[in-house]
Amino acid sequence: MSHKPVLLAEAVESLRLKPGLSVLDATLGGGGHAAEILKRIRPGGRLIGIDRDPAALDRCRKILEGGDVSLHHANYSKASEVLDSLNIDFVDAVILDAGFSSDQLEDAARGFSFEREGPLDMRMDPGIEKTAKDLIYDLSKSDLEDLFRRYGEERWARRFAERICEARREKPIETTLDLAGVIESAMPVSMRFKKGHRPPWARHNPATKVFQALRISVNDELGSLAGALPVLWARVRPGGRMAVISFHSLEDRIVKHQFKDWALRKEGTLIVKKPVVPSEAEIRDNSRARSAKLRVVEKNEIRS
């Protein structure tokens, strides 16, 4: 499955792009948003792309070509350092897609998917010290429960934490399928999945929120997002816009509160009062788009 950019038209249109503008794509991913942005800002524009995943950068180098493109390996919280290295004070627009890409999910060796056997890794950047496996073995039962409840909003957090602690004493939990099996075994018998069959009550695999919680923790996704928004905002030119796509309530809450704070302080104007969500047609074409939300804010002109 190739990566499909979510809310592509809505996000790019919201930035009011035209030839000659400079744009920072703080999360290149599969390069879908960046490729469309380039069409809008050429000729004369400039695209600066950032991603913490070296594999994403390798993919984007193949599809984003030209002297007006500059790609960098960095967390978006380090955007200022990237722009400083290019002697760029401000950009006209910023886009940030907080989700992970289909390319990451499909690569079993990355350990993001509970449907493909791979190591319990989940690092977006290989330079990150701890993996998901480290968390599974290092955290106590109460810490695992807290992790699943806080970052996964998982109703069965205690049951899953208890079962993981029992299982890791019995035999190693080495792979994604090992962990998914442990999670499933913790479910009441009447609620367990059968191979190749999803019960009518089940919208998600029982491992979904556990994997989400581990991924968020491994990559410090919420901390990075909260820290990055002010950094990125400081580099937006007055009159410019920032668009952020989030994929679950924890991310959206951070974006919503930050954007509202800028609006209350008269630093910015909310372009959409409620988040833009995918159409039914997009969700049918790309089920991963279902939970996406787009928020957009414009930086107010400085008044003397």
C-alpha positions as CSV (number, residue, x, y, z in Angstrom):
1,M,0.0,0.0,0.0
2,S,1.5,3.4,-1.0
3,H,1.1,6.3,1.4
4,K,-2.0,8.5,0.8
5,P,-1.8,12.0,2.2
6,V,-4.8,12.7,4.4
7,L,-6.9,15.8,3.8
8,L,-4.6,16.8,1.0
9,A,-6.8,19.3,-0.9
10,E,-8.2,20.8,2.3
11,A,-4.8,21.3,3.9
12,V,-3.0,22.7,0.9
13,E,-5.9,25.0,0.0
14,S,-6.0,26.3,3.6
15,L,-2.4,27.7,3.3
16,R,-3.4,30.1,0.4
17,L,-0.3,29.2,-1.6
18,K,1.0,31.0,-4.7
19,P,4.2,31.1,-6.7
20,G,7.2,32.6,-4.8
21,L,6.2,31.6,-1.3
22,S,8.4,29.7,1.2
23,V,6.8,26.8,3.0
24,L,8.0,24.5,5.8
25,D,6.7,20.9,5.7
26,A,7.6,19.9,9.2
27,T,6.6,16.2,8.7
28,L,7.4,15.1,5.2
29,G,6.2,11.5,5.6
30,G,5.4,10.1,2.2
31,G,5.8,13.5,0.5
32,G,2.3,13.8,-0.6
33,H,1.5,17.2,0.9
34,A,5.0,18.5,-0.1
35,A,4.6,17.5,-3.7
36,E,1.3,19.3,-4.0
37,I,2.7,22.4,-2.2
38,L,5.6,22.5,-4.7
39,K,3.1,22.7,-7.6
40,R,1.5,25.8,-5.9
41,I,4.7,27.7,-5.0
42,R,6.6,27.3,-8.3
43,P,8.2,29.2,-9.9
44,G,10.1,31.2,-7.3
45,G,9.0,29.4,-4.2
46,R,11.0,27.3,-1.7
47,L,10.1,24.2,0.2
48,I,11.9,23.2,3.4
49,G,11.1,19.7,4.5
50,I,11.8,18.1,7.8
51,D,11.3,14.5,9.0
52,R,12.7,12.5,11.9
53,D,12.6,9.3,9.9
54,P,15.6,8.8,7.6
55,A,13.6,6.4,5.5
56,A,11.0,9.1,4.8
57,L,13.7,11.4,3.7
58,D,15.1,8.8,1.3
59,R,11.7,8.3,-0.2
60,C,11.1,12.1,-0.6
61,R,14.4,12.7,-2.2
62,K,13.2,10.6,-5.1
63,I,10.0,12.5,-5.7
64,L,10.9,16.0,-4.6
65,E,13.6,17.4,-6.9
66,G,14.9,20.8,-7.7
67,G,17.1,23.5,-6.3
68,D,14.0,25.0,-4.5
69,V,13.7,22.0,-2.3
70,S,15.8,21.5,0.9
71,L,15.3,18.3,3.0
72,H,16.6,17.7,6.5
73,H,16.7,15.0,9.1
74,A,15.3,16.5,12.3
75,N,12.5,16.5,14.7
76,Y,10.0,19.3,14.0
77,S,10.8,20.7,17.4
78,K,14.3,21.5,16.0
79,A,12.8,23.5,13.1
80,S,14.5,26.7,14.2
81,E,18.0,25.2,13.9
82,V,17.2,24.0,10.4
83,L,15.9,27.4,9.3
84,D,18.9,29.1,10.9
85,S,21.3,26.8,9.0
86,L,19.6,28.0,5.8
87,N,19.7,31.7,6.9
88,I,15.9,31.8,6.8
89,D,14.2,34.0,9.3
90,F,10.5,33.4,8.4
91,V,8.4,31.2,6.1
92,D,5.0,32.0,4.6
93,A,3.4,28.8,5.7
94,V,3.9,25.7,7.8
95,I,2.2,22.3,7.6
96,L,2.5,19.5,10.1
97,D,1.0,16.1,9.8
98,A,1.2,14.5,13.2
99,G,0.4,10.9,12.0
100,F,2.7,8.2,11.0
101,S,2.8,7.1,7.4
102,S,1.5,3.9,5.6
103,D,5.1,3.3,4.6
104,Q,6.1,3.0,8.3
105,L,3.1,0.8,9.1
106,E,3.7,-1.5,6.1
107,D,7.4,-2.1,7.0
108,A,7.3,-5.0,9.4
109,A,10.8,-4.4,10.5
110,R,9.8,-1.1,12.0
111,G,7.4,-2.8,14.5
112,F,4.5,-0.4,14.2
113,S,1.8,-3.0,13.1
114,F,0.2,-5.7,15.2
115,E,-0.8,-7.4,12.0
116,R,2.7,-8.0,10.7
117,E,5.5,-9.9,12.6
118,G,8.4,-7.7,13.4
119,P,10.6,-6.6,16.3
120,L,9.0,-4.5,19.0
121,D,10.7,-1.4,17.9
122,M,8.3,1.5,17.0
123,R,11.0,4.2,16.8
124,M,10.4,6.8,14.1
125,D,14.0,7.8,14.4
126,P,16.5,4.9,14.8
127,G,18.6,7.2,16.9
128,I,16.0,7.1,19.8
129,E,17.5,5.1,22.6
130,K,14.5,3.0,23.9
131,T,12.3,0.8,21.9
132,A,8.8,-0.5,22.6
133,K,10.3,-3.8,23.8
134,D,12.4,-1.8,26.4
135,L,9.1,-0.3,27.7
136,I,7.4,-3.7,27.9
137,Y,10.2,-5.1,30.0
138,D,11.4,-2.0,32.0
139,L,8.0,-0.7,33.2
140,S,6.2,-2.0,36.2
141,K,2.6,-3.2,36.1
142,S,1.3,0.2,37.4
143,D,3.5,2.1,35.0
144,L,2.3,0.0,32.0
145,E,-1.3,0.5,33.2
146,D,-0.8,4.3,33.4
147,L,0.9,4.3,30.0
148,F,-2.0,2.5,28.3
149,R,-4.6,4.6,30.1
150,R,-2.9,8.0,29.4
151,Y,-1.7,7.6,25.8
152,G,-4.1,4.9,24.6
153,E,-7.2,5.9,26.6
154,E,-7.6,2.1,27.0
155,R,-10.5,0.9,29.1
156,W,-8.7,-2.5,29.7
157,A,-5.4,-0.9,30.7
158,R,-5.1,-2.7,34.0
159,R,-6.1,-6.1,32.6
160,F,-3.5,-5.7,29.7
161,A,-0.8,-4.6,32.1
162,E,-1.3,-7.5,34.4
163,R,-1.3,-10.0,31.5
164,I,1.9,-8.5,30.0
165,C,3.7,-8.8,33.4
166,E,2.5,-12.5,33.7
167,A,3.5,-13.3,30.1
168,R,7.0,-11.7,30.3
169,R,7.8,-14.0,33.2
170,E,6.7,-17.1,31.3
171,K,8.6,-16.4,28.0
172,P,10.1,-13.5,26.1
173,I,7.7,-11.1,24.3
174,E,10.0,-10.5,21.3
175,T,7.8,-9.5,18.4
176,T,4.7,-7.5,17.5
177,L,2.6,-10.6,17.1
178,D,3.9,-11.9,20.4
179,L,2.5,-8.7,22.1
180,A,-0.7,-8.7,20.1
181,G,-1.3,-12.3,21.2
182,V,-0.7,-11.5,24.8
183,I,-3.2,-8.6,24.6
184,E,-5.8,-10.8,22.9
185,S,-5.3,-13.5,25.6
186,A,-6.1,-10.9,28.2
187,M,-9.6,-10.3,26.8
188,P,-12.6,-12.1,28.2
189,V,-13.1,-15.3,26.2
190,S,-16.4,-14.1,24.7
191,M,-14.6,-11.0,23.3
192,R,-11.5,-12.6,21.7
193,F,-10.8,-12.4,18.0
194,K,-10.9,-15.6,16.0
195,K,-8.3,-16.0,13.3
196,G,-9.6,-14.2,10.2
197,H,-12.8,-13.0,12.0
198,R,-13.6,-9.7,13.6
199,P,-16.6,-9.9,15.9
200,P,-19.5,-7.5,15.1
201,W,-18.8,-5.4,18.2
202,A,-15.2,-4.8,17.4
203,R,-14.3,-1.7,15.5
204,H,-10.6,-2.1,16.4
205,N,-8.2,-4.9,17.1
206,P,-7.8,-5.1,20.9
207,A,-4.1,-4.3,20.5
208,T,-4.7,-1.0,18.7
209,K,-4.6,1.3,21.7
210,V,-1.8,-0.5,23.4
211,F,0.4,-0.1,20.2
212,Q,-0.7,3.5,20.0
213,A,0.4,4.2,23.6
214,L,3.7,2.5,23.2
215,R,4.4,4.3,19.9
216,I,3.5,7.7,21.5
217,S,5.8,7.0,24.5
218,V,8.8,5.7,22.5
219,N,8.7,8.8,20.2
220,D,7.6,11.3,22.8
221,E,5.0,12.4,20.2
222,L,2.9,14.5,22.5
223,G,5.8,16.3,24.1
224,S,7.4,16.9,20.7
225,L,4.1,18.3,19.3
226,A,3.5,20.6,22.3
227,G,7.1,21.8,22.2
228,A,7.2,22.3,18.4
229,L,4.1,24.4,17.9
230,P,5.5,27.6,19.5
231,V,8.8,27.0,17.8
232,L,7.1,26.8,14.4
233,W,4.8,29.6,15.1
234,A,7.7,31.9,15.8
235,R,9.0,31.4,12.3
236,V,5.7,32.1,10.5
237,R,5.7,35.4,8.8
238,P,2.8,37.8,9.8
239,G,0.0,37.1,7.5
240,G,1.2,33.5,7.0
241,R,-0.6,30.3,8.1
242,M,0.0,27.1,10.0
243,A,-2.0,23.9,9.3
244,V,-1.9,20.9,11.6
245,I,-3.4,17.5,11.0
246,S,-3.8,15.3,14.0
247,F,-5.1,11.7,14.3
248,H,-6.3,11.2,17.9
249,S,-7.9,13.2,20.7
250,L,-4.6,13.6,22.6
251,E,-2.9,15.4,19.7
252,D,-5.9,17.4,18.7
253,R,-6.4,18.7,22.2
254,I,-2.8,20.1,22.2
255,V,-3.3,21.8,18.9
256,K,-6.8,23.1,19.8
257,H,-5.6,24.7,23.1
258,Q,-2.5,26.2,21.5
259,F,-4.3,27.7,18.6
260,K,-7.0,29.1,20.9
261,D,-4.4,30.6,23.1
262,W,-2.8,32.4,20.2
263,A,-6.3,33.7,19.2
264,L,-7.1,34.9,22.7
265,R,-3.8,36.8,22.8
266,K,-4.6,38.3,19.4
267,E,-1.5,36.7,17.9
268,G,-3.5,34.6,15.5
269,T,-6.9,34.2,13.9
270,L,-8.5,30.8,13.7
271,I,-9.3,30.0,10.1
272,V,-11.7,27.2,11.0
273,K,-13.7,27.3,14.2
274,K,-14.2,23.5,14.1
275,P,-11.7,21.1,12.7
276,V,-12.0,20.0,9.1
277,V,-12.5,16.2,8.8
278,P,-12.3,13.9,5.8
279,S,-15.2,13.4,3.5
280,E,-17.0,10.0,3.4
281,A,-15.4,9.5,0.0
282,E,-11.9,9.9,1.4
283,I,-12.6,7.6,4.3
284,R,-13.8,4.9,1.9
285,D,-10.7,5.3,-0.2
286,N,-8.3,5.5,2.8
287,S,-9.6,4.1,6.1
288,R,-6.7,5.6,8.0
289,A,-8.1,9.0,7.3
290,R,-11.1,8.3,9.5
291,S,-9.8,10.0,12.7
292,A,-7.9,12.9,11.0
293,K,-8.6,16.5,12.0
294,L,-7.3,19.7,10.4
295,R,-6.9,22.9,12.2
296,V,-5.6,26.1,10.7
297,V,-4.4,29.4,12.2
298,E,-3.2,32.6,10.6
299,K,-0.6,34.9,12.2
300,N,-1.9,38.4,12.7
301,E,-0.1,41.4,11.1
302,I,1.9,43.4,13.6
303,R,0.1,46.6,14.5
304,S,2.1,49.6,15.5
